[in-house]
Amino acid sequence: MLKTREIALIAIMSSTGGAVSVPIGYFGNLLKGIPWLPFGSPQLLSGIHVIWLMLVRLITKRFGTATLTGAVKGFVELSLFSFHGIQVFPISIVEGLTADIVLSILDSGSPIKVAIAGGLSSSSNVLVLYLLLLQSLPLFLITLMWILSFVSGLLAGYFCEYTSRRISNISSPLYAYKAT
């Protein structure tokens, strides 16, 4: 059972993530129009989409919170007219589920493990897009998109690990205080 504090964190982070992800997605579409950038270059921004999921999972340390955050974030993005349309919902859920599974398998004790979880979570969107929309693309392009997304997620995961450590250092004295 989630605590009120965790539900509030999920609501705040998923709505913020959804609101930020919509313009990031449109900016990624602008990158497609630059001729000297490779196909799939918008995937360099995909790590931004998983920051919110990873932070919630790292702060709460509970399995399922990233998936729930992803579901709510996907709904917020859908409500704000993401360019992906209805596909944004399964993409966000799979990103959250991947973060939950990888962080529970690898144990979120080291920055490298969290960065790998961020990379896999971020790059899972390429798999969902491939299964839903991009089956006619050559495997080389899908692989290139996956690599770009993985690198972006690595950076986002490392950022999340550092940020969640800072948050817990700041907030742990607040949680330890008991009102009498």
N, CA and C atoms as a LAMMPS dump frame, in Angstrom:
ITEM: TIMESTEP
0
ITEM: NUMBER OF ATOMS
540
ITEM: BOX BOUNDS ff ff ff
-5.0000000000000000e+02 5.0000000000000000e+02
-5.0000000000000000e+02 5.0000000000000000e+02
-5.0000000000000000e+02 5.0000000000000000e+02
ITEM: ATOMS id mol type element x y z
1 1 1 N 0.836 -1.178 0
2 1 2 C 0 0 0
3 1 3 C 0.884 1.246 0
4 2 1 N 0.59 2.141 -0.901
5 2 2 C 1.365 3.369 -0.987
6 2 3 C 0.936 4.359 0.088
7 3 1 N 1.906 5.081 0.605
8 3 2 C 1.628 6.123 1.586
9 3 3 C 1.171 7.382 0.852
10 4 1 N 0.541 8.272 1.582
11 4 2 C 0.056 9.524 0.999
12 4 3 C 1.201 10.321 0.394
13 5 1 N 2.328 10.332 1.06
14 5 2 C 3.506 11.056 0.575
15 5 3 C 3.963 10.498 -0.777
16 6 1 N 3.918 9.17 -0.927
17 6 2 C 4.347 8.543 -2.18
18 6 3 C 3.342 8.808 -3.297
19 7 1 N 2.071 8.779 -2.975
20 7 2 C 1.044 9.088 -3.978
21 7 3 C 1.187 10.534 -4.448
22 8 1 N 1.445 11.439 -3.519
23 8 2 C 1.646 12.849 -3.886
24 8 3 C 2.877 13.003 -4.769
25 9 1 N 3.951 12.285 -4.432
26 9 2 C 5.171 12.346 -5.242
27 9 3 C 4.902 11.835 -6.655
28 10 1 N 4.173 10.724 -6.763
29 10 2 C 3.835 10.172 -8.079
30 10 3 C 3.005 11.172 -8.874
31 11 1 N 2.018 11.785 -8.239
32 11 2 C 1.161 12.747 -8.936
33 11 3 C 1.954 13.958 -9.417
34 12 1 N 2.809 14.484 -8.56
35 12 2 C 3.584 15.677 -8.918
36 12 3 C 4.588 15.366 -10.023
37 13 1 N 5.338 14.276 -9.858
38 13 2 C 6.387 13.956 -10.835
39 13 3 C 5.799 13.53 -12.179
40 14 1 N 4.711 12.769 -12.169
41 14 2 C 4.143 12.331 -13.442
42 14 3 C 3.496 13.49 -14.193
43 15 1 N 2.847 14.394 -13.477
44 15 2 C 2.252 15.535 -14.177
45 15 3 C 3.325 16.491 -14.683
46 16 1 N 4.377 16.684 -13.902
47 16 2 C 5.492 17.515 -14.373
48 16 3 C 6.165 16.861 -15.57
49 17 1 N 6.411 15.556 -15.466
50 17 2 C 7.041 14.832 -16.57
51 17 3 C 6.21 14.868 -17.834
52 18 1 N 4.894 14.706 -17.696
53 18 2 C 4.025 14.766 -18.867
54 18 3 C 4.011 16.144 -19.498
55 19 1 N 3.981 17.173 -18.652
56 19 2 C 3.963 18.542 -19.167
57 19 3 C 5.277 18.904 -19.851
58 20 1 N 6.391 18.379 -19.357
59 20 2 C 7.696 18.662 -19.962
60 20 3 C 7.902 17.82 -21.22
61 21 1 N 7.384 16.602 -21.224
62 21 2 C 7.633 15.684 -22.332
63 21 3 C 6.964 16.106 -23.635
64 22 1 N 5.825 16.766 -23.545
65 22 2 C 5.124 17.164 -24.775
66 22 3 C 5.96 18.14 -25.606
67 23 1 N 6.447 19.266 -25.055
68 23 2 C 7.279 20.146 -25.887
69 23 3 C 8.61 19.513 -26.281
70 24 1 N 9.155 18.631 -25.432
71 24 2 C 10.391 17.935 -25.799
72 24 3 C 10.142 17.068 -27.034
73 25 1 N 8.986 16.411 -27.08
74 25 2 C 8.642 15.6 -28.248
75 25 3 C 8.527 16.435 -29.513
76 26 1 N 7.909 17.593 -29.405
77 26 2 C 7.801 18.471 -30.573
78 26 3 C 9.169 19.016 -30.982
79 27 1 N 10.018 19.303 -30.004
80 27 2 C 11.377 19.75 -30.326
81 27 3 C 12.148 18.635 -31.035
82 28 1 N 11.936 17.4 -30.596
83 28 2 C 12.56 16.263 -31.276
84 28 3 C 12.132 16.177 -32.731
85 29 1 N 10.877 16.493 -33.007
86 29 2 C 10.414 16.513 -34.398
87 29 3 C 11.12 17.593 -35.206
88 30 1 N 11.443 18.715 -34.564
89 30 2 C 12.197 19.759 -35.263
90 30 3 C 13.592 19.264 -35.648
91 31 1 N 14.179 18.423 -34.796
92 31 2 C 15.509 17.887 -35.103
93 31 3 C 15.507 17.04 -36.374
94 32 1 N 14.375 16.423 -36.675
95 32 2 C 14.279 15.607 -37.891
96 32 3 C 14.466 16.458 -39.146
97 33 1 N 14.14 17.727 -39.048
98 33 2 C 14.234 18.608 -40.207
99 33 3 C 15.628 19.134 -40.487
100 34 1 N 16.579 18.882 -39.596
101 34 2 C 17.949 19.346 -39.81
102 34 3 C 18.677 18.295 -40.638
103 35 1 N 19.102 18.65 -41.851
104 35 2 C 19.603 17.643 -42.795
105 35 3 C 20.865 16.903 -42.345
106 36 1 N 21.753 17.521 -41.609
107 36 2 C 23.017 16.868 -41.281
108 36 3 C 22.934 15.983 -40.037
109 37 1 N 21.781 15.965 -39.37
110 37 2 C 21.612 15.063 -38.226
111 37 3 C 21.131 13.697 -38.72
112 38 1 N 21.607 12.623 -38.105
113 38 2 C 21.201 11.292 -38.571
114 38 3 C 19.74 11 -38.239
115 39 1 N 19.174 10.04 -38.956
116 39 2 C 17.822 9.594 -38.67
117 39 3 C 17.79 9.054 -37.237
118 40 1 N 16.779 9.388 -36.51
119 40 2 C 16.685 8.922 -35.127
120 40 3 C 17.315 9.857 -34.119
121 41 1 N 17.848 10.992 -34.576
122 41 2 C 18.498 11.922 -33.644
123 41 3 C 17.57 12.439 -32.543
124 42 1 N 16.243 12.501 -32.747
125 42 2 C 15.388 12.906 -31.621
126 42 3 C 15.485 11.962 -30.42
127 43 1 N 15.987 10.757 -30.635
128 43 2 C 16.155 9.819 -29.52
129 43 3 C 17.206 10.302 -28.528
130 44 1 N 18.023 11.262 -28.933
131 44 2 C 18.991 11.839 -27.994
132 44 3 C 18.295 12.575 -26.85
133 45 1 N 17.037 12.926 -27.04
134 45 2 C 16.268 13.616 -26.004
135 45 3 C 15.427 12.661 -25.165
136 46 1 N 15.433 11.38 -25.5
137 46 2 C 14.508 10.447 -24.852
138 46 3 C 14.819 10.203 -23.383
139 47 1 N 16.036 10.469 -22.953
140 47 2 C 16.365 10.301 -21.539
141 47 3 C 15.587 11.25 -20.646
142 48 1 N 15.21 12.4 -21.191
143 48 2 C 14.444 13.374 -20.408
144 48 3 C 13.093 12.789 -20.003
145 49 1 N 12.534 11.92 -20.845
146 49 2 C 11.223 11.341 -20.566
147 49 3 C 11.241 10.384 -19.379
148 50 1 N 12.387 9.778 -19.081
149 50 2 C 12.431 8.789 -17.995
150 50 3 C 12.973 9.357 -16.683
151 51 1 N 13.41 10.59 -16.68
152 51 2 C 13.928 11.188 -15.445
153 51 3 C 12.886 11.097 -14.332
154 52 1 N 11.659 11.407 -14.655
155 52 2 C 10.586 11.464 -13.657
156 52 3 C 10.292 10.082 -13.083
157 53 1 N 10.284 9.08 -13.947
158 53 2 C 10.009 7.706 -13.511
159 53 3 C 11.126 7.192 -12.617
160 54 1 N 12.353 7.463 -13.041
161 54 2 C 13.51 6.988 -12.286
162 54 3 C 13.587 7.677 -10.918
163 55 1 N 13.333 8.972 -10.886
164 55 2 C 13.399 9.685 -9.605
165 55 3 C 12.38 9.14 -8.602
166 56 1 N 11.157 8.909 -9.068
167 56 2 C 10.136 8.375 -8.162
168 56 3 C 10.555 7.003 -7.646
169 57 1 N 11.056 6.148 -8.532
170 57 2 C 11.461 4.795 -8.117
171 57 3 C 12.631 4.848 -7.138
172 58 1 N 13.584 5.729 -7.381
173 58 2 C 14.748 5.822 -6.5
174 58 3 C 14.407 6.454 -5.152
175 59 1 N 13.493 7.402 -5.14
176 59 2 C 13.127 8.056 -3.883
177 59 3 C 12.253 7.135 -3.025
178 60 1 N 11.273 6.48 -3.65
179 60 2 C 10.36 5.632 -2.871
180 60 3 C 10.951 4.259 -2.571
181 61 1 N 11.839 3.786 -3.439
182 61 2 C 12.44 2.453 -3.295
183 61 3 C 11.377 1.354 -3.271
184 62 1 N 10.319 1.532 -4.044
185 62 2 C 9.225 0.564 -4.084
186 62 3 C 8.964 0.126 -5.511
187 63 1 N 8.857 -1.19 -5.696
188 63 2 C 8.561 -1.743 -7.012
189 63 3 C 7.149 -1.322 -7.431
190 64 1 N 7.02 -0.902 -8.663
191 64 2 C 5.73 -0.512 -9.211
192 64 3 C 5.499 0.981 -9.26
193 65 1 N 6.29 1.74 -8.51
194 65 2 C 6.058 3.187 -8.507
195 65 3 C 6.464 3.826 -9.834
196 66 1 N 7.501 3.306 -10.475
197 66 2 C 7.888 3.851 -11.784
198 66 3 C 6.832 3.513 -12.832
199 67 1 N 6.258 2.314 -12.748
200 67 2 C 5.214 1.923 -13.693
201 67 3 C 3.973 2.791 -13.509
202 68 1 N 3.581 2.996 -12.273
203 68 2 C 2.419 3.847 -11.995
204 68 3 C 2.68 5.287 -12.436
205 69 1 N 3.877 5.774 -12.171
206 69 2 C 4.246 7.121 -12.615
207 69 3 C 4.21 7.204 -14.139
208 70 1 N 4.705 6.163 -14.807
209 70 2 C 4.671 6.131 -16.267
210 70 3 C 3.253 6.145 -16.809
211 71 1 N 2.352 5.397 -16.166
212 71 2 C 0.962 5.364 -16.628
213 71 3 C 0.304 6.736 -16.493
214 72 1 N 0.5 7.372 -15.351
215 72 2 C -0.098 8.701 -15.151
216 72 3 C 0.562 9.718 -16.079
217 73 1 N 1.88 9.62 -16.243
218 73 2 C 2.603 10.526 -17.144
219 73 3 C 2.099 10.356 -18.58
220 74 1 N 1.885 9.123 -19
221 74 2 C 1.363 8.871 -20.342
222 74 3 C -0.021 9.468 -20.528
223 75 1 N -0.852 9.357 -19.507
224 75 2 C -2.185 9.945 -19.577
225 75 3 C -2.112 11.468 -19.654
226 76 1 N -1.204 12.066 -18.888
227 76 2 C -1.036 13.528 -18.933
228 76 3 C -0.558 13.953 -20.318
229 77 1 N 0.418 13.236 -20.867
230 77 2 C 0.911 13.566 -22.209
231 77 3 C -0.197 13.438 -23.246
232 78 1 N -0.98 12.386 -23.132
233 78 2 C -2.09 12.182 -24.059
234 78 3 C -3.095 13.327 -23.946
235 79 1 N -3.36 13.767 -22.73
236 79 2 C -4.294 14.877 -22.502
237 79 3 C -3.766 16.199 -23.052
238 80 1 N -2.439 16.332 -23.088
239 80 2 C -1.824 17.567 -23.58
240 80 3 C -1.449 17.483 -25.062
241 81 1 N -1.987 16.492 -25.764
242 81 2 C -1.825 16.34 -27.211
243 81 3 C -0.382 16.101 -27.635
244 82 1 N 0.225 15.08 -27.08
245 82 2 C 1.557 14.666 -27.514
246 82 3 C 1.5 14.276 -28.986
247 83 1 N 2.575 14.519 -29.705
248 83 2 C 2.586 14.196 -31.13
249 83 3 C 2.527 12.688 -31.371
250 84 1 N 2.852 11.877 -30.363
251 84 2 C 2.769 10.42 -30.507
252 84 3 C 1.324 9.933 -30.529
253 85 1 N 0.415 10.723 -30.008
254 85 2 C -0.973 10.293 -29.929
255 85 3 C -1.149 9.22 -28.875
256 86 1 N -2.01 8.26 -29.152
257 86 2 C -2.336 7.215 -28.183
258 86 3 C -1.132 6.318 -27.87
259 87 1 N -0.139 6.272 -28.752
260 87 2 C 1.043 5.43 -28.52
261 87 3 C 1.849 5.89 -27.314
262 88 1 N 1.669 7.122 -26.882
263 88 2 C 2.439 7.627 -25.748
264 88 3 C 2.088 6.872 -24.469
265 89 1 N 0.871 6.358 -24.383
266 89 2 C 0.458 5.64 -23.181
267 89 3 C 1.224 4.323 -23.008
268 90 1 N 1.241 3.418 -24.002
269 90 2 C 2.054 2.204 -23.814
270 90 3 C 3.552 2.488 -23.725
271 91 1 N 4.019 3.512 -24.414
272 91 2 C 5.444 3.856 -24.333
273 91 3 C 5.806 4.21 -22.89
274 92 1 N 5.025 5.065 -22.26
275 92 2 C 5.32 5.494 -20.888
276 92 3 C 5.199 4.344 -19.894
277 93 1 N 4.216 3.477 -20.088
278 93 2 C 4.055 2.337 -19.182
279 93 3 C 5.241 1.392 -19.3
280 94 1 N 5.671 1.098 -20.526
281 94 2 C 6.808 0.186 -20.719
282 94 3 C 8.092 0.804 -20.17
283 95 1 N 8.278 2.103 -20.342
284 95 2 C 9.457 2.756 -19.758
285 95 3 C 9.469 2.605 -18.236
286 96 1 N 8.324 2.821 -17.604
287 96 2 C 8.241 2.677 -16.155
288 96 3 C 8.431 1.24 -15.702
289 97 1 N 7.827 0.3 -16.418
290 97 2 C 7.97 -1.116 -16.075
291 97 3 C 9.415 -1.565 -16.219
292 98 1 N 10.076 -1.109 -17.276
293 98 2 C 11.488 -1.444 -17.474
294 98 3 C 12.337 -0.884 -16.337
295 99 1 N 12.081 0.348 -15.949
296 99 2 C 12.832 0.94 -14.83
297 99 3 C 12.613 0.144 -13.554
298 100 1 N 11.367 -0.231 -13.278
299 100 2 C 11.076 -1.021 -12.078
300 100 3 C 11.8 -2.36 -12.091
301 101 1 N 11.715 -3.068 -13.2
302 101 2 C 12.316 -4.404 -13.279
303 101 3 C 13.831 -4.33 -13.18
304 102 1 N 14.44 -3.443 -13.965
305 102 2 C 15.905 -3.369 -13.982
306 102 3 C 16.445 -2.896 -12.632
307 103 1 N 15.806 -1.915 -12.017
308 103 2 C 16.281 -1.439 -10.712
309 103 3 C 16.097 -2.489 -9.621
310 104 1 N 15.074 -3.32 -9.737
311 104 2 C 14.914 -4.362 -8.718
312 104 3 C 15.891 -5.512 -8.945
313 105 1 N 16.263 -5.774 -10.191
314 105 2 C 17.24 -6.835 -10.473
315 105 3 C 18.652 -6.37 -10.128
316 106 1 N 19.021 -5.173 -10.577
317 106 2 C 20.391 -4.69 -10.391
318 106 3 C 20.645 -4.103 -9.01
319 107 1 N 19.608 -3.774 -8.267
320 107 2 C 19.754 -3.103 -6.977
321 107 3 C 20.361 -1.715 -7.211
322 108 1 N 19.663 -0.714 -6.778
323 108 2 C 20.032 0.666 -7.115
324 108 3 C 21.108 1.233 -6.203
325 109 1 N 22.128 0.447 -5.903
326 109 2 C 23.159 0.9 -4.99
327 109 3 C 24.291 1.673 -5.624
328 110 1 N 24.495 1.538 -6.921
329 110 2 C 25.627 2.227 -7.536
330 110 3 C 25.156 3.088 -8.705
331 111 1 N 25.874 4.17 -8.977
332 111 2 C 25.493 5.048 -10.087
333 111 3 C 25.501 4.336 -11.439
334 112 1 N 26.417 3.398 -11.633
335 112 2 C 26.496 2.698 -12.919
336 112 3 C 25.256 1.843 -13.14
337 113 1 N 24.8 1.155 -12.096
338 113 2 C 23.609 0.314 -12.222
339 113 3 C 22.368 1.156 -12.497
340 114 1 N 22.269 2.279 -11.839
341 114 2 C 21.124 3.165 -12.071
342 114 3 C 21.197 3.761 -13.474
343 115 1 N 22.398 4.091 -13.94
344 115 2 C 22.558 4.611 -15.3
345 115 3 C 22.144 3.561 -16.326
346 116 1 N 22.51 2.302 -16.097
347 116 2 C 22.101 1.225 -17.008
348 116 3 C 20.583 1.083 -17.008
349 117 1 N 19.976 1.163 -15.829
350 117 2 C 18.513 1.097 -15.748
351 117 3 C 17.877 2.25 -16.523
352 118 1 N 18.452 3.445 -16.413
353 118 2 C 17.946 4.585 -17.167
354 118 3 C 18.092 4.385 -18.663
355 119 1 N 19.234 3.832 -19.079
356 119 2 C 19.449 3.571 -20.501
357 119 3 C 18.471 2.556 -21.057
358 120 1 N 18.25 1.474 -20.325
359 120 2 C 17.315 0.447 -20.793
360 120 3 C 15.874 0.955 -20.775
361 121 1 N 15.536 1.728 -19.756
362 121 2 C 14.19 2.29 -19.682
363 121 3 C 13.944 3.258 -20.835
364 122 1 N 14.909 4.111 -21.088
365 122 2 C 14.778 5.088 -22.162
366 122 3 C 14.7 4.41 -23.528
367 123 1 N 15.545 3.416 -23.734
368 123 2 C 15.582 2.764 -25.048
369 123 3 C 14.419 1.809 -25.269
370 124 1 N 13.667 1.495 -24.222
371 124 2 C 12.501 0.628 -24.415
372 124 3 C 11.443 1.306 -25.281
373 125 1 N 11.472 2.631 -25.353
374 125 2 C 10.503 3.321 -26.205
375 125 3 C 10.717 2.978 -27.673
376 126 1 N 11.956 2.71 -28.052
377 126 2 C 12.234 2.342 -29.444
378 126 3 C 11.599 0.99 -29.758
379 127 1 N 11.672 0.071 -28.814
380 127 2 C 11.055 -1.24 -29.007
381 127 3 C 9.54 -1.108 -29.165
382 128 1 N 8.916 -0.299 -28.324
383 128 2 C 7.466 -0.107 -28.42
384 128 3 C 7.104 0.566 -29.741
385 129 1 N 7.856 1.589 -30.123
386 129 2 C 7.593 2.249 -31.406
387 129 3 C 7.765 1.283 -32.569
388 130 1 N 8.779 0.431 -32.479
389 130 2 C 8.997 -0.561 -33.533
390 130 3 C 7.807 -1.519 -33.621
391 131 1 N 7.355 -2.011 -32.489
392 131 2 C 6.246 -2.964 -32.491
393 131 3 C 4.934 -2.329 -32.942
394 132 1 N 4.726 -1.054 -32.643
395 132 2 C 3.467 -0.399 -32.979
396 132 3 C 3.468 0.293 -34.34
397 133 1 N 4.598 0.897 -34.729
398 133 2 C 4.578 1.772 -35.903
399 133 3 C 5.683 1.542 -36.931
400 134 1 N 6.868 1.174 -36.499
401 134 2 C 8.046 1.27 -37.357
402 134 3 C 8.541 -0.068 -37.9
403 135 1 N 7.66 -1.016 -38.125
404 135 2 C 8.098 -2.339 -38.561
405 135 3 C 8.671 -2.345 -39.969
406 136 1 N 8.372 -1.337 -40.743
407 136 2 C 8.897 -1.294 -42.108
408 136 3 C 10.308 -0.704 -42.184
409 137 1 N 10.798 -0.132 -41.087
410 137 2 C 12.151 0.439 -41.094
411 137 3 C 13.198 -0.665 -41.062
412 138 1 N 14.338 -0.433 -41.708
413 138 2 C 15.423 -1.418 -41.645
414 138 3 C 15.945 -1.569 -40.217
415 139 1 N 16.409 -2.753 -39.896
416 139 2 C 16.904 -3.05 -38.556
417 139 3 C 18.084 -2.16 -38.179
418 140 1 N 18.876 -1.749 -39.17
419 140 2 C 20.005 -0.858 -38.906
420 140 3 C 19.535 0.457 -38.285
421 141 1 N 18.462 1.038 -38.833
422 141 2 C 17.958 2.31 -38.311
423 141 3 C 17.349 2.145 -36.919
424 142 1 N 16.66 1.038 -36.701
425 142 2 C 16.098 0.774 -35.376
426 142 3 C 17.226 0.63 -34.36
427 143 1 N 18.295 -0.067 -34.754
428 143 2 C 19.448 -0.238 -33.861
429 143 3 C 20.103 1.104 -33.559
430 144 1 N 20.247 1.949 -34.567
431 144 2 C 20.816 3.285 -34.362
432 144 3 C 19.952 4.097 -33.395
433 145 1 N 18.643 4.051 -33.584
434 145 2 C 17.739 4.762 -32.687
435 145 3 C 17.858 4.219 -31.262
436 146 1 N 17.97 2.893 -31.122
437 146 2 C 18.073 2.274 -29.8
438 146 3 C 19.356 2.723 -29.101
439 147 1 N 20.464 2.759 -29.846
440 147 2 C 21.748 3.172 -29.258
441 147 3 C 21.688 4.634 -28.808
442 148 1 N 21.151 5.508 -29.656
443 148 2 C 21.036 6.923 -29.283
444 148 3 C 20.161 7.095 -28.04
445 149 1 N 19.072 6.366 -27.989
446 149 2 C 18.179 6.444 -26.84
447 149 3 C 18.834 5.877 -25.586
448 150 1 N 19.593 4.801 -25.733
449 150 2 C 20.275 4.193 -24.591
450 150 3 C 21.298 5.156 -23.991
451 151 1 N 22.059 5.822 -24.857
452 151 2 C 23.063 6.784 -24.372
453 151 3 C 22.379 7.934 -23.633
454 152 1 N 21.286 8.425 -24.181
455 152 2 C 20.544 9.494 -23.515
456 152 3 C 20.03 9.03 -22.153
457 153 1 N 19.528 7.807 -22.096
458 153 2 C 19.041 7.258 -20.835
459 153 3 C 20.142 7.01 -19.825
460 154 1 N 21.337 6.641 -20.304
461 154 2 C 22.48 6.482 -19.393
462 154 3 C 22.755 7.789 -18.654
463 155 1 N 22.791 8.869 -19.413
464 155 2 C 23.041 10.182 -18.803
465 155 3 C 21.916 10.565 -17.841
466 156 1 N 20.684 10.303 -18.249
467 156 2 C 19.544 10.623 -17.383
468 156 3 C 19.565 9.773 -16.119
469 157 1 N 19.9 8.499 -16.247
470 157 2 C 19.97 7.617 -15.085
471 157 3 C 21.03 8.06 -14.098
472 158 1 N 22.18 8.462 -14.62
473 158 2 C 23.242 8.941 -13.735
474 158 3 C 22.798 10.21 -13.009
475 159 1 N 22.159 11.11 -13.748
476 159 2 C 21.63 12.335 -13.146
477 159 3 C 20.614 12.003 -12.048
478 160 1 N 19.744 11.033 -12.305
479 160 2 C 18.717 10.652 -11.325
480 160 3 C 19.332 10.053 -10.074
481 161 1 N 20.372 9.256 -10.234
482 161 2 C 21.015 8.65 -9.071
483 161 3 C 21.613 9.733 -8.188
484 162 1 N 22.307 10.674 -8.798
485 162 2 C 22.905 11.784 -8.049
486 162 3 C 21.818 12.618 -7.368
487 163 1 N 20.777 12.95 -8.116
488 163 2 C 19.701 13.791 -7.587
489 163 3 C 18.958 13.1 -6.449
490 164 1 N 18.667 11.813 -6.609
491 164 2 C 17.932 11.109 -5.55
492 164 3 C 18.778 10.994 -4.283
493 165 1 N 20.09 10.846 -4.44
494 165 2 C 20.974 10.821 -3.274
495 165 3 C 20.944 12.167 -2.553
496 166 1 N 20.986 13.242 -3.317
497 166 2 C 20.922 14.587 -2.724
498 166 3 C 19.589 14.797 -2.004
499 167 1 N 18.508 14.365 -2.63
500 167 2 C 17.186 14.528 -2.014
501 167 3 C 17.108 13.753 -0.706
502 168 1 N 17.621 12.528 -0.696
503 168 2 C 17.542 11.738 0.54
504 168 3 C 18.447 12.319 1.626
505 169 1 N 19.578 12.902 1.245
506 169 2 C 20.443 13.545 2.243
507 169 3 C 19.769 14.763 2.865
508 170 1 N 19.042 15.488 2.051
509 170 2 C 18.368 16.686 2.545
510 170 3 C 17.131 16.32 3.359
511 171 1 N 16.369 15.333 2.889
512 171 2 C 15.075 15.048 3.515
513 171 3 C 15.136 14.048 4.659
514 172 1 N 16.209 13.283 4.801
515 172 2 C 16.234 12.268 5.863
516 172 3 C 16.102 12.865 7.265
517 173 1 N 16.703 14.02 7.571
518 173 2 C 16.457 14.593 8.906
519 173 3 C 14.995 14.989 9.12
520 174 1 N 14.313 15.371 8.036
521 174 2 C 12.904 15.748 8.163
522 174 3 C 12.041 14.544 8.495
523 175 1 N 12.357 13.387 7.896
524 175 2 C 11.578 12.183 8.162
525 175 3 C 11.893 11.6 9.534
526 176 1 N 13.08 11.853 10.036
527 176 2 C 13.472 11.3 11.329
528 176 3 C 12.817 12.053 12.485
529 177 1 N 12.415 13.282 12.241
530 177 2 C 11.824 14.107 13.301
531 177 3 C 10.426 13.596 13.627
532 178 1 N 10.153 13.374 14.876
533 178 2 C 8.831 12.938 15.337
534 178 3 C 8.23 14.05 16.19
535 179 1 N 7.073 14.501 15.816
536 179 2 C 6.393 15.543 16.599
537 179 3 C 5.867 14.941 17.896
538 180 1 N 6.026 15.654 18.984
539 180 2 C 5.542 15.142 20.276
540 180 3 C 4.307 15.869 20.74
